[in-house]
Amino acid sequence: MGPPQGIRRIVSCPGRFMLPRMLIAPKLLMASLLLCGLSCAYAGDDSADRGNRSKGEPTNYQESAYRIQAGLDGEIYPVFANYASLQKQADRSFGVVSVTVSNPGRAALHQRIVVKIAGWSDQEIQIADVVAGSTRTFIFAPAFLPRFYENHEIVAATVQISVTDLAGHSLYETTAPVRLRSAEDMYWGSDFKYAPFIASWVTPHDAKVEAVLAQAKKYTADRRLPGYESWKDAGQQEQETLREAEAIYTAVKRMGMSYVKSSATLGDHQSVSERVRMPGASLSRSSANCIDAAVMYASLFENLGMESSVVLVPGHAYAGVKVAAGSSKMLLIDVALTGRSTFEQAVASAEAGVAKLRPNAITRIAVSQARSAGIYPMPQ
């Protein structure tokens, strides 16, 4: 395959939610973004909630049926919710809640559907037009309130769904219980299927990230961190990238950064999910494990306009940055060694770690590719 051109096609999973699949550059193992594991948290039909409907509505509405799906096995991950809420409604292929409307009647349905996660989100409204004898699914991704992204533990919440006709007469109401995951919970899926979403933890404009760069420039000979400079040849750009990377590594090291694992999370999916600190949290606490440090360094490099990556290998993670704009060569750093080893040792450790692995055991998430697919930093 050639280099990615953003979202190139949509892979569907009938009856379930979908995410865009990104094409990948040669030799890069980029996970599929298809989210096919979404289970029904609540299902409603025209008998289950008949008591919630107003009496006397047209016969065609009495025959309609509704099915509700919420979250991933009933759990809503902030990383996925943020991605979905940033998509235009017409372009959306994935959401937090879906409402499937079946119309076996002889007339078209024209209804107003409102979805809200009580106390946690704004409400989202969609007008549902369903022709006679058909079924349509409407995907909702309401904007969440700031407290959702400030939540650091699993909590219970309730999805509220109401359906009215266009005159405002109530046709159907129900609720569905969900659990909201911590904003720091990353769902990897099997075989790192959703690994590209780790780019949501790459936060180049965090104030603490910029403070590190302000310190790092002090460790360069000319007190500059210019990123790539196109007027330099490839060799000169590589030397500049090494110089800047070492300055950044030194600044983080002198801030007292050291390794603390702290990756345990709660809820379902414990074997395929993990707590990942945001860069600002790692810098505030001077603590990071390998994946925490990888997204932190990726944030620092992206801030400078450099092409950063998070590189996953079995049981470990490295930070990567291309040595020059558009180059195929990447500088890898074993950033978990920050505070314990020299920059040269950290680079050598990463190179040795990757060299002993088969290519299909290495997952490289290029941050720029993730951005092209609409995966942006989570709100801070």
C-alpha positions in Angstrom: 0.0 0.0 0.0 1.0 3.6 -0.5 1.2 6.2 2.1 -2.1 7.1 3.9 -4.3 9.7 2.5 -6.4 10.2 5.7 -9.6 8.1 5.8 -9.7 6.1 2.6 -12.6 3.8 3.0 -15.2 2.7 5.6 -15.4 -0.9 6.6 -18.9 -1.8 7.8 -20.0 -4.2 10.5 -23.7 -4.8 10.0 -25.8 -3.9 13.0 -22.8 -2.5 15.0 -20.8 0.7 15.2 -18.0 1.5 12.8 -14.8 3.4 12.8 -12.7 4.4 9.7 -9.9 2.2 8.6 -6.7 4.0 7.7 -4.3 2.9 5.1 -0.7 2.6 6.2 2.7 3.2 4.8 4.8 0.1 3.9 6.4 -1.7 6.8 4.1 0.1 9.3 1.8 -2.1 11.2 -1.2 0.2 11.8 -4.2 -1.3 13.6 -7.7 -1.3 12.0 -10.0 1.2 13.4 -13.1 -1.0 12.9 -14.9 -1.1 16.3 -17.0 -4.3 15.9 -17.2 -5.4 19.5 -20.0 -3.0 20.6 -22.6 -5.0 22.6 -26.2 -4.0 23.2 -26.5 -2.4 26.6 -30.2 -2.1 26.3 -32.7 -3.2 23.7 -36.2 -1.7 23.4 -39.1 -2.8 21.2 -42.7 -1.9 20.8 -43.8 -4.3 23.6 -40.9 -3.7 26.1 -41.7 0.0 26.7 -45.3 0.3 25.4 -46.2 1.9 28.8 -43.8 4.7 28.1 -45.6 5.9 25.0 -48.5 8.3 25.0 -51.9 6.9 24.3 -53.8 7.6 21.1 -50.8 8.1 18.8 -51.2 7.0 15.1 -51.3 3.3 14.5 -48.1 3.5 12.4 -46.2 4.7 15.5 -47.5 1.9 17.6 -46.0 -0.6 15.2 -42.6 1.0 15.2 -39.8 -0.6 17.2 -36.7 0.8 18.8 -33.4 -0.8 19.6 -30.7 1.0 21.7 -27.0 0.3 21.8 -24.7 2.2 24.2 -21.0 2.0 24.7 -18.6 -0.9 24.3 -20.2 -3.7 26.3 -22.0 -0.9 28.1 -18.9 1.1 28.9 -18.1 4.4 27.4 -14.5 5.3 26.8 -13.7 9.0 26.7 -11.1 8.5 23.9 -13.8 7.0 21.6 -16.4 9.5 22.7 -14.1 12.5 21.9 -13.3 11.1 18.5 -17.0 10.6 17.6 -18.1 14.0 18.9 -15.6 15.7 16.6 -17.1 14.2 13.5 -19.7 16.0 11.5 -23.1 14.3 12.0 -23.5 13.5 8.3 -20.0 11.9 8.2 -20.3 10.0 11.4 -19.7 6.3 11.2 -19.2 5.7 15.0 -21.0 7.0 18.0 -21.6 6.6 21.8 -25.2 5.6 21.4 -27.2 4.3 18.4 -30.9 4.1 18.1 -32.3 1.7 15.5 -35.9 2.5 14.3 -37.9 -0.1 12.6 -41.0 0.9 10.6 -43.1 -2.0 9.5 -46.1 0.3 8.9 -47.5 1.6 5.6 -46.6 5.3 6.1 -43.3 7.0 6.6 -42.1 8.0 10.0 -41.0 11.5 10.8 -39.7 11.6 14.4 -37.5 13.6 16.7 -34.9 11.6 18.7 -33.1 13.1 21.7 -30.2 11.4 23.4 -28.3 12.6 26.5 -26.1 11.1 29.2 -27.6 12.6 32.2 -25.3 14.9 34.1 -22.4 14.2 31.7 -23.3 15.4 28.2 -25.3 17.9 26.2 -28.3 16.5 24.5 -28.1 15.7 20.8 -31.2 15.9 18.6 -31.8 14.2 15.3 -34.8 14.1 13.0 -35.5 10.5 12.0 -37.1 9.9 8.7 -37.9 6.2 8.1 -39.8 5.1 5.0 -42.5 2.5 5.3 -41.2 -1.1 5.6 -37.6 -0.1 6.5 -35.2 0.1 9.3 -32.6 2.9 10.0 -30.0 3.3 12.6 -29.2 6.8 13.9 -25.8 7.4 15.5 -25.4 9.8 18.4 -22.2 11.3 19.8 -23.3 14.1 22.1 -20.6 16.6 23.3 -19.6 15.6 26.8 -19.1 18.2 29.6 -15.6 19.0 30.9 -16.1 16.8 34.0 -16.2 13.7 31.7 -12.6 14.3 30.8 -11.6 15.2 34.4 -13.0 11.9 35.7 -10.3 9.4 36.8 -12.4 6.5 37.9 -15.1 4.2 36.5 -18.6 5.6 37.4 -22.2 4.7 36.7 -24.3 6.9 34.4 -27.6 6.8 32.6 -28.4 7.3 28.9 -31.7 9.0 28.3 -33.5 8.5 25.0 -36.8 10.1 24.0 -38.7 10.1 20.8 -41.5 12.5 19.8 -43.4 13.3 16.7 -42.6 16.6 15.0 -45.4 18.3 17.0 -43.8 17.3 20.2 -46.1 14.4 21.2 -44.2 11.7 23.2 -43.9 8.4 21.4 -41.2 6.5 23.2 -38.9 7.0 26.2 -36.4 4.8 27.8 -33.1 4.8 29.7 -30.0 2.6 29.5 -27.4 2.1 32.2 -23.8 2.6 31.2 -20.4 2.9 33.0 -18.1 5.8 32.1 -14.5 4.9 32.0 -11.7 7.0 33.3 -10.4 9.6 30.9 -7.0 7.9 31.2 -8.3 4.5 30.1 -7.0 3.3 26.7 -8.8 0.4 25.1 -6.3 -1.5 22.9 -8.5 -4.3 21.7 -7.0 -7.6 20.7 -3.7 -7.4 18.8 -3.7 -3.6 19.4 -6.6 -3.2 17.0 -7.3 0.3 18.3 -3.7 1.4 18.8 -4.0 4.6 16.6 -6.2 6.1 19.3 -3.2 6.4 21.5 -2.6 9.6 19.5 -5.3 11.2 21.6 -2.8 11.2 24.5 -0.3 13.2 22.4 -1.0 16.7 23.6 1.5 19.1 22.0 0.0 22.3 23.3 -0.2 21.3 27.0 1.4 24.1 29.1 3.6 21.6 30.8 4.9 20.2 27.5 5.8 23.7 26.4 7.5 24.3 29.7 9.8 21.3 29.0 10.7 22.7 25.6 11.5 26.1 27.3 14.0 24.2 29.5 15.3 21.9 26.7 16.6 24.8 24.6 19.1 25.6 27.3 20.8 22.3 26.6 21.6 23.2 23.0 24.7 25.1 21.8 22.7 27.8 20.1 19.7 27.7 22.6 17.3 26.9 19.8 14.8 24.1 19.1 13.8 24.8 15.4 12.5 21.4 14.5 13.1 20.5 10.9 14.9 23.1 8.8 14.2 22.4 5.1 17.2 24.4 3.9 19.5 21.8 5.4 20.5 18.6 3.6 19.4 15.2 4.9 22.6 14.6 6.9 22.4 18.0 8.5 18.8 17.5 9.4 19.5 14.2 11.0 22.3 15.7 13.2 19.9 18.5 14.2 17.2 16.1 15.2 19.7 14.1 17.3 20.8 17.3 19.0 17.2 18.4 19.7 16.1 15.0 20.9 19.1 14.8 23.3 18.3 18.3 24.7 14.7 17.2 25.3 15.8 14.0 26.9 18.2 15.9 29.2 15.5 18.4 30.2 13.1 15.7 31.1 15.8 13.8 33.0 16.8 16.9 35.0 13.2 17.5 36.0 13.4 14.3 38.0 11.4 12.0 35.7 11.6 8.3 36.7 9.8 5.1 36.0 6.6 4.2 37.9 4.3 1.6 36.3 0.8 2.6 37.5 -1.1 1.1 34.6 -3.8 -0.9 36.3 -7.4 0.0 35.4 -10.9 -1.1 36.5 -14.0 -2.4 34.8 -14.4 -4.9 32.0 -11.7 -5.4 29.3 -8.8 -5.5 31.8 -6.8 -7.7 29.6 -7.0 -5.3 26.6 -7.2 -1.9 28.4 -4.7 0.1 30.3 -4.4 3.3 32.3 -2.2 5.8 30.4 -1.2 9.1 32.0 -1.6 12.3 30.0 1.7 14.1 29.5 0.7 16.9 31.8 0.1 14.4 34.6 3.4 12.6 34.0 5.3 15.9 34.1 3.4 17.1 37.2 4.3 13.9 39.1 7.7 13.3 37.6 6.5 9.7 37.0 5.9 7.7 33.8 6.0 4.1 32.6 7.0 3.3 29.0 3.7 4.2 27.3 3.2 7.3 29.5 6.7 8.5 28.5 6.2 7.6 24.8 3.1 9.8 24.4 4.9 12.6 26.4 7.9 12.6 24.1 5.6 12.3 21.0 3.9 15.5 22.3 7.2 17.3 22.7 8.3 16.4 19.1 4.9 17.2 17.6 5.0 20.6 19.3 8.1 21.3 17.2 6.4 20.3 14.0 8.4 17.0 13.9 7.0 13.7 12.7 6.6 11.8 15.9 5.5 8.2 16.6 4.6 5.8 19.4 6.1 2.4 18.8 4.6 -0.6 20.5 6.4 -3.9 20.9 5.4 -6.9 23.1 5.4 -5.6 26.7 7.0 -2.2 26.0 6.8 1.1 24.1 9.3 3.5 22.5 9.1 7.0 21.3 10.1 7.7 17.7 10.7 10.8 15.5 11.7 10.9 11.9 15.2 12.3 11.5 14.1 14.7 8.7 10.8 15.8 7.2 9.5 13.1 4.9 12.4 10.8 5.7 11.9 7.0 6.1 14.5 6.9 8.8 13.4 7.1 12.4 15.2 7.9 15.6 13.9 5.5 18.4 14.3 6.2 22.1 13.7 3.9 25.0 12.1 6.7 27.0 11.4 4.5 30.0 15.1 4.8 30.7 14.7 8.6 31.3 16.3 9.4 34.6 18.3 6.2 34.7 20.5 6.2 31.6 22.2 8.5 29.1 20.5 9.6 25.9 23.0 7.4 23.9 22.0 4.4 26.0 18.3 5.0 25.6 18.7 5.1 21.8 20.9 2.0 21.7 18.3 0.2 23.9 15.5 1.0 21.5 17.4 0.0 18.4 18.5 -3.3 20.0 14.9 -4.0 21.2 13.4 -3.5 17.7 16.2 -5.3 15.9 15.4 -8.6 17.6 11.7 -8.6 16.6 9.9 -9.6 13.5 8.3 -6.7 11.7 4.8 -8.0 12.5 5.5 -7.7 16.2 6.1 -4.0 15.9 3.1 -1.5 15.8 4.1 2.0 14.8 1.5 4.7 15.3 2.5 7.8 13.3 0.8 10.8 15.0 0.4 12.7 11.7 -1.5 9.7 10.2 -3.8 9.6 13.2 -4.5 13.3 12.9 -5.4 12.9 9.3 -7.9 10.3 10.4 -9.5 12.7 12.8 -7.9 11.5 16.0 -7.1 14.6 18.0 -5.9 15.2 21.6 -8.5 14.7 24.3 -9.7 17.9 26.0 -7.5 19.0 28.9 
